[in-house]
Every structure is written in structure tokens, then in C-alpha cells.
Amino acid sequence: MTLSTRPATAEDISLIGQFIRDLAEYEKLAHAVRFDEAVMAQKLFGPRPYAEVLIGEIDGVAQGFALFFHNFSTFEGRPGIYLEDLFVRPDARGSGLGKALLGRLAALAVERDCARLEWSVLDWNTPAIDFYKALGAMPMDEWTVYRVDGAALQTLAIHSL
């Protein structure tokens, strides 16, 4: 068995879309998937990419992905990498592909002089939590994620100066 990772290209957009739908199904969030592949392709591979994607392969067959982007730590004064999504198809779990994708992200963080690699995990996803802890990841229990979207985002934007 040969594991490999590679940067995604625009030709991978349908594959990326399917991985996102599969992840949403696993996370019981399929109802929340609203993306348009053409728009997402523009945002990922257009003139100003907002995120990057790695494709994980086993024996040359795509079995997982990691979508990530840069953030910035004011306390560190350096960028970081934020992992938005990591997904490995169920039949490929336990192969080491998830660890290989995270390892490649860690290598990118080191190459790019990033201070950290961060991500979120659903609190009920104990298999993922156990996997992350085994890699040395630490939960940030004292932090709560907040989000503004939809109508609330539009309302807040009215207050822009």
C-alpha cells in the first residue's frame, strides 16, 4: 500500500465537492451543505485563492482530503494554518492516510514559518478526538467558537463605517 498527498488542482473540484458532501453526511450536517462547485472552484483556484486543498491517495486512488487556509496569530506575530476540513473515506480509515495528510500540513506549517496548526472537532466525534490526541494535539477547552452568518451577518454589515 502506497500513501501519498498532493495539492489539488481545478480538475479536482468535483472530487472535493464529493468529499465535502461525504464529510457532511458523517457529521450529520448534510442539510447545511449549500456550495456551488463553480463558485467554490473560483474561490479555491481563481486569481485570489482563499484556501488550499490536499488530496490524499492510497495506491493512486483519492481517498481523502484536507482543506486549509492561513490565519494569523497576533500573540506570535506569525501566520498559522487552520484546517477547515479533514476527511478520509470510511474504508480507508486506519490506513495512515489521515496522519499523512496532517503530517503534510505540519510540514507546510514548518516550511511557511507558521506558529501553529489548528482545527475544530465536533465534541461528539470521539474517534477523531482520540486520533488527534494520539498525535499530540491539545484541546483548547477554554475557547468558545462564535459565528455570525446569514441574516445576522447582513445586519451586522449595516454597521460598517
N, C-alpha and C positions, 0 to 999 in steps of 0.2 A: 504494500500500500504506500503510495506516494502522496504526501500532503504538500500543497503549495498555495501561496497567496499571490494575487496580482491586483494592480489598480484596475478598477472598472473603466470601461470606455462607453461612449454614447450607444454603441451597439448592444450593451448590456441592459438597457433601460427596461425592457420587458421582464428580464430575469430579476432585476432589482425590484420591480413592481410586484412580482410574484413572491419574492422573499418577504417583502413588507406585508403583503396580504397573509402569508403563512404565519408570520410573527404575530400579527394582529389576532388571528384565529387562536393561536396558542395562548395569548394574553387575554382572551375573552373580550377583545376590543374591535372585532371586525366591523361593528356598527360605526366606529369612529374613522374608518378609512375613507378619505374623500379626494385623494390626489388625482390629478390628471397626468398621465405619463408624459405627454408632450410638454406640459408646464414644468414638471419635475426634471425632464431632460434638459430643458433650458437652464434651470436653476443649478443643476449639477455639472453640466458640460458646456454651458454657454460662455459668453465673454467674461462674465463675473461669477465664477463658481462659488456657491455658498457652502458647499460641503464636498467631501470626498468619499469614495466607496472602495473598499477592498472586497474582492471576490475570493472565497476560499474554495479550493478544489481538492478532490480526492481522485487520484488517477486520472486527472484531466477533466473531471466532471464537476461542475459547480454544485457545491453542497451547502454553502453558507455565505454570509456577507457581514460586513461591518460598515456602517455609515457614521462618519465623524466630521467634526469641524473644529476650528481653533477658537478658543476663548482666551481671556487674559486675566491673570492674577495681579491685582494692584499691590497686594502684600508682597508677592515675589518679584514684581516688576518684570515678569516674563510671561510668554504665552503658555497655554496648556492645550491639551487635546480633550475634547468632550466626545465621548462615544454615545451617539444617539440611539443606535440600534445594533445589536449583535444577534445573529440568528444562525443556527445550524439545523439542517433538516433532521427530524427525529431519528431516522435510520442511520444517520452519520454521527450521532452523539456518542461520545466515548471514544471516538477515533483520534482525538487530539487536535481536531480542526479548530475548535473554539479557542483553545490555548494558543494555537499557531496564529490565529487572527489577532488575539490580544497581544501576543508576543511581537507581531509585526507593528502594531500600534505603539507599543512601548519603544520599539526600535526607532520608529518615526519621531516619537516624542524626544528621544535622546538626540537623534540626528538634527532635529529642529530646535534644540536648546529649550525645550519646554520644561516647565517646573513640575507638571503633573499630568496624569491621565485620569479622567473622572467619568462616571456614568451613574445612572439611576437604575434601580431594580424594583419591581413591584414587591411589596412586603410579603405577599403570599408565595412568591416563587422561591421556595426553599432549595430546589435543586440548583438554581442559578446562584443563590446566596452562598450555599456551601461551596460551589465551584470557585466563586470569586474569593472567598475567604481562604481557600486552599492555595490560591495564587499569591496571598499576602495582601489582598485588598482590605481596607478598613471601612466599616460603615461610618457615615457622617451623621450619626443619630441626633445630634444637637441642631441640625439644619432642617428646615421645612421648605419644600419647593412651593412656590406660588406661580400662578399662571393667570394671565389676562388674555382672553381671546374672544372671537365673535363680536357680539353687540357691545360687550364691556370694553373691548379693545377700541372699537369705533367711538364709543362715548368718551373714553379717556383721551383719545387723539384730539378731540374737540378742544381740550385744554392746552394744546400746544401753542407756544408763542412764536 
